[in-house]
Amino acid sequence: MEDDRLWKFSRPAWLNSAWARNVGVYSAGALFSLAFYVLLDSAVWSKSALNQSDVHVNFVDWLPFIFSSLGMLIINSVEKTRLSGDSFSYSGSGVAWKARVVLFLGFAALAGGMAGGIVVFVLKFAVPEVGWPMLGMGVENIVANALVGLSTVILWISQNMEDEYSYNLSL
Amino acid sequence: MPTAGLKTIIALSFVLAVGFLLVILSCALWKVYYPLLVVATYVLAPVPNWVCGRWANPDDFVESSGNAVLDLGRFCTGFLVVMGIALPAVLAHSHLIDIGAMVMCIIGGLLIYGTIISFGMFFQEEQEF
């Protein structure tokens, strides 16, 4: 057991296996796919014959999702080991600082996408008091952005499981 | 790894045929040919894993970027597998296809994908070293 541990409870042993890691990555992809198709469903439903109102999904509804996905891409492209590498010698010239700035931009885009989904829902659907079957398009927008956030969290956690043990197993 | 004989091949091809039958029937019965997209999705689903598995070059112990490439492949595969289920659901929600067509097409797609996966598992070349 390492000595520089902060928390009382250590991670359970099964969380450290390569199997749990792979399942995490697969389910992150599945959740992202679910988010995309929930939003696509609202767009397709908006143009179908079932939608008899004037409310339609256009580019504004896609914008929060684009920002969320961009944030997810940025967050998961950063090399995690550089983040805590300030005390190590190999991360000179402020690599950890750069990683933190880029990571901050990524989280800002993710949170901005989430907030944008709620803004679209409020301004376009809740305030004009759109009726229920049309209100579903706004709800699907929020759900899609929340799923992108969840997918990011799962991908982040499963990439952080990468230690010597799982690395050897996955080879 | 269990040894795969002639019976496995026959059973797998039978399941594959049933899967294609269900998907094509779900298109032809209602004369709406959108569900054929599911076949393309499930055929494409294992491709990112294979491509990234080659790309990652598992001989390389020092470079840790191989793991990230493998993760990218797994992410894309997970995306495509859920796409095969979500696409008929989206189409059925907007009444572009019937509910019955959606159910048949999802079951058929899962059979096709299961065949591809188990074929890859049974007949994998032993290249562990």
Chai-1 contact restraints between the chains, C-beta under 6 A:
chainA,res_idxA,chainB,res_idxB,connection_type,confidence,min_distance_angstrom,max_distance_angstrom,comment,restraint_id
A,V25,B,D71,contact,1.0,0.0,6.0,A-B,restraint_1
A,V25,B,R74,contact,1.0,0.0,6.0,A-B,restraint_2
A,V25,B,F75,contact,1.0,0.0,6.0,A-B,restraint_3
A,Y26,B,R74,contact,1.0,0.0,6.0,A-B,restraint_4
A,Y26,B,G78,contact,1.0,0.0,6.0,A-B,restraint_5
A,G29,B,F75,contact,1.0,0.0,6.0,A-B,restraint_6
A,G29,B,G78,contact,1.0,0.0,6.0,A-B,restraint_7
A,G29,B,F79,contact,1.0,0.0,6.0,A-B,restraint_8
A,A30,B,G78,contact,1.0,0.0,6.0,A-B,restraint_9
A,A30,B,V82,contact,1.0,0.0,6.0,A-B,restraint_10
A,S33,B,F79,contact,1.0,0.0,6.0,A-B,restraint_11
A,S33,B,V82,contact,1.0,0.0,6.0,A-B,restraint_12
A,S33,B,M83,contact,1.0,0.0,6.0,A-B,restraint_13
A,L34,B,V82,contact,1.0,0.0,6.0,A-B,restraint_14
A,Y37,B,A86,contact,1.0,0.0,6.0,A-B,restraint_15
A,Y37,B,V90,contact,1.0,0.0,6.0,A-B,restraint_16
A,L40,B,V90,contact,1.0,0.0,6.0,A-B,restraint_17
A,D41,B,V90,contact,1.0,0.0,6.0,A-B,restraint_18
A,D41,B,H93,contact,1.0,0.0,6.0,A-B,restraint_19
A,V44,B,V90,contact,1.0,0.0,6.0,A-B,restraint_20
A,V44,B,S94,contact,1.0,0.0,6.0,A-B,restraint_21
A,W45,B,S94,contact,1.0,0.0,6.0,A-B,restraint_22
A,S48,B,S94,contact,1.0,0.0,6.0,A-B,restraint_23
A,L171,B,P58,contact,1.0,0.0,6.0,A-B,restraint_24
